[in-house]
Amino acid sequence: MVTVFLLALGAACLLGLGFVLQQHAAQQAPSGDMLSYRLLLRG
C-alpha cells in the first residue's frame, strides 16, 4: 500500500515538472510560431 502511494506521488511530481518545463519552453518560442506546426518540428 505504501509503495503504491509513493509511486503515485512520484508520478504526480514528474507530471507537474513536465507541465512547468512545457510552459517554460512555450515562453521561449517566438510569438510568430504560436499555434504553428513548426513548433512540433523543433522538438
ZADO-1210 file (C-alpha; in nm, 4 decimals, padded with zeros to 6 digits):
<atoms>
<atom x="00.0000" y="00.0000" z="00.0000" code="MET" pos="1"/>
<atom x="00.2817" y="00.2411" z="00.0845" code="VAL" pos="2"/>
<atom x="00.4583" y="00.1508" z="-00.2408" code="THR" pos="3"/>
<atom x="00.1513" y="00.2412" z="-00.4453" code="VAL" pos="4"/>
<atom x="00.1234" y="00.5736" z="-00.2625" code="PHE" pos="5"/>
<atom x="00.4899" y="00.6563" z="-00.3217" code="LEU" pos="6"/>
<atom x="00.4666" y="00.5650" z="-00.6897" code="LEU" pos="7"/>
<atom x="00.1568" y="00.7815" z="-00.7324" code="ALA" pos="8"/>
<atom x="00.3249" y="01.0701" z="-00.5517" code="LEU" pos="9"/>
<atom x="00.6344" y="01.0373" z="-00.7701" code="GLY" pos="10"/>
<atom x="00.4231" y="01.0264" z="-01.0856" code="ALA" pos="11"/>
<atom x="00.2351" y="01.3392" z="-00.9779" code="ALA" pos="12"/>
<atom x="00.5619" y="01.5220" z="-00.9129" code="CYS" pos="13"/>
<atom x="00.7018" y="01.4261" z="-01.2516" code="LEU" pos="14"/>
<atom x="00.3802" y="01.5321" z="-01.4232" code="LEU" pos="15"/>
<atom x="00.3957" y="01.8695" z="-01.2506" code="GLY" pos="16"/>
<atom x="00.7591" y="01.9111" z="-01.3506" code="LEU" pos="17"/>
<atom x="00.6671" y="01.8283" z="-01.7093" code="GLY" pos="18"/>
<atom x="00.3989" y="02.0988" z="-01.7067" code="PHE" pos="19"/>
<atom x="00.6472" y="02.3541" z="-01.5738" code="VAL" pos="20"/>
<atom x="00.9063" y="02.2652" z="-01.8377" code="LEU" pos="21"/>
<atom x="00.6437" y="02.2810" z="-02.1114" code="GLN" pos="22"/>
<atom x="00.5371" y="02.6292" z="-02.0032" code="GLN" pos="23"/>
<atom x="00.8993" y="02.7431" z="-01.9902" code="HIS" pos="24"/>
<atom x="00.9612" y="02.6140" z="-02.3433" code="ALA" pos="25"/>
<atom x="00.6444" y="02.7850" z="-02.4672" code="ALA" pos="26"/>
<atom x="00.7631" y="03.1172" z="-02.3273" code="GLN" pos="27"/>
<atom x="01.0932" y="03.0827" z="-02.5128" code="GLN" pos="28"/>
<atom x="00.9277" y="03.0175" z="-02.8506" code="ALA" pos="29"/>
<atom x="00.8904" y="03.3120" z="-03.0877" code="PRO" pos="30"/>
<atom x="00.5408" y="03.4598" z="-03.0811" code="SER" pos="31"/>
<atom x="00.5192" y="03.4264" z="-03.4607" code="GLY" pos="32"/>
<atom x="00.5204" y="03.0482" z="-03.4223" code="ASP" pos="33"/>
<atom x="00.2165" y="03.0486" z="-03.1939" code="MET" pos="34"/>
<atom x="-00.0306" y="02.7768" z="-03.2998" code="LEU" pos="35"/>
<atom x="00.2022" y="02.6734" z="-03.5804" code="SER" pos="36"/>
<atom x="00.3021" y="02.3242" z="-03.6858" code="TYR" pos="37"/>
<atom x="00.6649" y="02.4403" z="-03.6897" code="ARG" pos="38"/>
<atom x="00.6669" y="02.4119" z="-03.3104" code="LEU" pos="39"/>
<atom x="00.6137" y="02.0358" z="-03.3416" code="LEU" pos="40"/>
<atom x="00.9127" y="02.0006" z="-03.5718" code="LEU" pos="41"/>
<atom x="01.1544" y="02.1845" z="-03.3427" code="ARG" pos="42"/>
<atom x="01.1444" y="01.9092" z="-03.0794" code="GLY" pos="43"/>
</atoms>
